[in-house]
Amino acid sequence: MKQGNHGIERTWPRGPRKRAIIGIAAVCLLLAGLSPAEAIPLAFQLRPGHTYTFEVTSRLTSEFSVFENRHPLSTAATGTIAVKVLGARQGVFIIDLWEGENHCRRFLRPDGSVVGAPGEEARRLPFFWTLPTGDWQPGQKHRVTKGLVNDRQTIPATWELTLREFDAASGRARIEVAGNVAIPTDKQIQRSIDAKGTLFFNVREGCFDQGEWTLTYQLAYANKEIAVQRDLWKIQETRVIGFRLKEVTYE
Amino acid sequence: MNKVTRGADRLLAVVALVVWLPLLAAAQSADGIHTPFTIWLLNNESRVLELLATDRRLLDTMSMGNGMLLAPRPPWPKPENRFWRLHLKFLAYLTEANEVYRLARQFGSGELARLISAVHPGEWATLAFRGIPAYRACEIAPFLNDFCGKAYLAVLGLDPSRDADLAGRLNRATRKLTDTERRLLNNYFGNFLALYPTNRTTRRLYAFLQTGLGKQFVQGVASVLTAKPAGGGDDTGGLLAELASTAGEAASAPVDPALLSPEAIPADLGADAGPGSATGGQESAAEAAEVSGPQIDIFNIMGPEEAPAAKTP
């Protein structure tokens, strides 16, 4: 037996023992790799005095069909929207939105909710999604619900945002969005509104810098009399809406 | 005495027709065999228009979730408008078909033509021209006959230039639709009749559109438009004498009700459907088999019930 400083010589294990230790270490490393990524707080951080210029596109296809007759139509439009951040007071951003000569002003919270829109009819405002407050784990869903007031009833609608990944290098978070409107439906009138898409939140710019989602609408209209039901008309609409942050300027 | 009775009969028949036929024409112009079907189509259109309006508002609400941005609002295409325009063509076509059907049903029997031939309003009018020599009355009477005839046709809604050839009028209306459009209309009829198999009015309209108009009815209406008082000016003197002899008699003889009743008019005006034809027999069988369902207000466009009335206008 060899003797060292303390009379005992330490040697690295060999053979099967060594392989076991290496295996355990590899598993530990693997588990460390699979463990949840760092939670990210996402919130609007707009800079007062800056103007955020977005390009917004929309493509719509609509088809009306009756028996064997089908009539599709489509259109597309591209617009530029300039968002000027007028200020931030008490945690609310005051922004001016310009699209050509169309103008409106909104008060935006850091979570994306609009707390005021002077000049816009409240009931005609879009259903905006919001960001969760605090940390947001990748894979975690954030659900936003609202009752959309129709002529005679309130219809529940939902946006569901799921954080998929965060790229620390670019500072962008990829978020999947899905929406649904629970329109009343029955055997004669079947209809649905669904939305699905992807958004990118840029932490450095403090806002969404890109996104595209598709809205799908279907209406199948039939007549029913006692036990006889006959399909009559079908309408399908698809709206693809996208936006992209072109530039941020300071004036 | 026979002459007196015959004159009084004619007088009563003319008075009754003058009053009854325009009233009937006015009543039927508001409603027709196309009404249940067109109301059904319009009712469906109204419902879909309402659904689309509300649903597109919801779509607009979901079109922009980012509060920093505005929702794009280009003029969205509405492909359904093409079909609404097509339905307007259908409505115009069916209204025209209903008008042809009504004219053929009312005047296609030829009874009115025969009656007009037997009536001499000019002579009746000149009877009151006291102090005018008889030969002058004979000159005036034909002009009055023509005038009254044209006025009466106008009151009945008959236009010689338009209605002289009813089959042609129907064909012109039909030719305004393409094959595809006619196929679509037939599909609509198929749906309607599947939903409301006992609606004999629409079944009759559909059969009428399929078979067209019988020659005898076209000729019957044409004869009304070309009908002239029998004998014309040559017999005027004799007729005046006859009328003069009957003027003082009381017109108490009853009018033959068969002449005025709707049953005197053919039930089916299809090309293959003369009295006792196969189509007419089927129609009668269908009508006999009809069950009386709930009475539904067909004019209730937006009401909860959309079934057209089963009653015949």
Interface residues (C-beta under 8 A of the other chain):
Chain A: F44 Y52 F54 V56 T57 S58 L60 S62 E63 F64 V66 F67 N69 H71 P72 L73 S74 T75 A76 A77 G79 I81 V83 I95 L97 E99 N102 C104 R106 L108 G112 S113 V114 R124 L125 P126 F127 F128 W129 L148 N150 D151 I155 A157 W159 V177 G179 V181 I183 I189 R191 I193 A195 L199 C207 F208 G211 W213 L215 Y217 L219 Y221 N223 K224 E225 V228 R230 L232 W233 I235 E237 R239 I241 F243
Chain B: N44 R47 V48 L51 L52 T54 D55 R56 R57 L58 L59 D60 T61 M62 S63 M64 G65 N66 G67 M68 L69 L70 A71 P72 P74 P75 W76 P77 K78 P79 E80 R82 F83 T180 L184 N187 N191 A194 L195 Y196 E306 A307
